Amino acid sequence: MMFFSFLFFLAPITGILLLAWWVSGNKLFGKIAGYFWLSLIGLLLLGAIIGWLTGPKALDKDDYYGEYIVDRDYFPGIQADWQYNTFRFVIKENDSIYFYLTNGENILKTYRGVVTTTTPNHYRSDRLIIYMDQPTHHIMASNPTTYRSAWSFNLVFYSAKFNNVYFKKGKWEPLSE
């Protein structure tokens, strides 16, 4: 698409300006052509920089390692607070995952599993695959969907009881009342 725009729009305008400069000897036409191209290159660079800064984060396997807590920002309220105090997990660098059923600080039950990643052909980002020891908790019954932004990501697990449960990287801390 960009190539055709160049052929049918930019090249003729540049040619006309350069021809007018050559025929008339007026440097104004040359300056207009130069500023035109400098502006175009500047806009392309600015667009590339903005795209790089705001585009979704490309994830590698190492990005998934860490502690996860329920993200209470998506659906704030009593249910999110309860989920925050009841579920969290950690993915360790030895590719183990530990899903904790908790009562606040206290871990009541631990579900174990292993993780791996795959990079589908049409994605730049690794996708998380989880293999949990059976039986497992209903939240961990399927692989998560990863939602990426420019600077972070969320793992969203489907639960038959709660529908979507959103997790983000973070350290669990008691909620302030």
PyMOL commands that set and color helices and strands:
alter all, ss='L'
color gray80, all
select helices_A, chain A and resi 2-24+27-54+61-64+78-86+138-141
alter helices_A, ss='H'
color red, helices_A
select strands_A, chain A and resi 66-70+87-91+96-103+106-118+127-132+145-148+153-159+163-169
alter strands_A, ss='S'
color yellow, strands_A
deselect
rebuild
show_as cartoon
